Amino acid sequence: MDLQSTINQNSSEISNNTSLTNTSQTDQTEINQIESEQKKSWTIENSEKLYRILGWGNPYFSINSAGHITVSPKGDLGGSLDLYELVESIKQRNIGLPLIIRFSDILEDRIERLNACFSKAIARYKYKNIYRGVFPVKCNQNSQLVEEVVKFGKPHKFGLEAGSKPELLIAIATLNTTDALIICNGYKDREYIETAMLAQRLGKTPIIVIEQVEEVRLVIEASRKLNIKPVVGVRVKLSTKGIGRWAGTTGDRAKFGLNIPEIIQVVNQLKSAGILDSLQLLHFHVGSQISSISVIKDAIREASQIYVELAHLGANMKYLDVGGGLAVDYDGSKTNFYASKNYDMQNYANDIVAEVKEACEEKKVLPPILVSESGRAVASHQSVLVFDVLGVSQVPKAEPVVIGKDEHLILQNLYETYQSISKNNYQEAYHDAIQFKEESISLFNFGYLSISERAKVEQLYWDVFGKFKKY
């Protein structure tokens, strides 16, 4: 919680556990002086840089002059609180750790930012339609959070996405915003589809997204049984592949959605049933936490072409749902690393609006209402998990390693590397140490190195890295 204290503690642990062995008293004194200077020179700025808090935390989290994390629930609008002091005050009320602290103002700010970015992009590109976001209930089913999403999203007609029957019931019961969408995804049986259609009589705006060809028949039968004309969408499997942990569930072999021949089949079935005008939405999803903007561009470009072609086939197209994927920069590196992203929210909105506008103008199709299912980007920042540190992982402590001439060759080589380290060869010594460590594991696995010898190798390996600190 107190980052400055944590850094000082960690520095102390590292210096205590990586001290040089088999060195002269003079060398040891020099190392101690260097470590002492490092401790004295540590600043708040060093902490910010090490933990990249200005990368992942901006504009909600930072460090104050006391070395404590601060939270600014209103973001750039000002006002902050000391998280350390907050937790201490909570503990005085006999509330122990761990605990989750939620900042509803951050949730409100995230919804405001998302809608503001799309509004700015729509104005910039003179896009002739609007944006309607939805929050995926599966992202966080906490009742308070879902209710707050509805509350804060009301000025923007922010809706909900349901991926199952229970989530659909949550959406119907919670969402009381006129014209806000309920996007109905996931597996759908007859009861799910009928429930979604009946929600229209309650003043809701459900859109049933067809993900399996078999669902078309259920939609048609339910429509005739209930005498309700549904609003239907199709989820397409794009050839564009996602990136990161969920890349394997995207592209042509994605688990969910329809390929192009299946979409044509759905269009023909709806046309034969006389309700082709019920087909109003195209949906796609190229994965969660899309870290590279190029993937988003490729996906929206392909989806835009499919959208305009469906309009030309006679479907009453009105919505384009770009799914989720808007990433969160968890590590603050602002790269396409899977735990980061190389774009911001405004870049995301700009690229979507620009690509859809270009495709629609070229094919002379009215631009759709843009829909996104940004759950992670909306909800990730609004809660903080606080817990006690129960233990730490330390560099092994041991007496200085003494290597004799009769020791195993791998030990002699590593010891020679240790002794020969200087400012002129420390990079070479670094690679040699890693190589000898890997060779020792291989020798141990095949029975050519005893466990005591392996222990010496590992201790000497850490001694080598301790000596590197001098340079």
Secondary structure, 3 states (H helix, E strand, C coil): CEHHHHHHHHHHHHHHHCCCCCCCHHHHHHHHHHHHHHHHHCCHHHHHHHHCHHHHCCCCEEECCCCEEEECCCHHHCCCEEHHHHHHHHHCCCCCCCEEEECHHHHHHHHHHHHHHHHHHHHHCCCCCCECCEEEHHHCCCHHHHHHHHHHHHHHCCEEEECCHHHHHHHHHHCCCCCCEEEECCCCCHHHHHHHHHHHHHCCEEEEEECCCHHHHHHHHHHHHHCCCCCEEEEECCCCCCCCCCHHHCCCCCCCCECHHHHHHHHHHHHHCCCHHHEEEEECCCCCCECCHHHHHHHHHHHHHHHHHHHHCCCCCCEEECCCCECCCCCCCCCCCCCCCCCCHHHHHHHHHHHHHHHHHHCCCCCCEEECCCCHHHHHHHEEEECCCCCCCCCCCCCCCCCCCCCCHHHHHHHHHHHCCCCCCHHHHHHHHHHHHHHHHHHHHCCCCCHHHHHHHHHHHHHHHHHHCCC
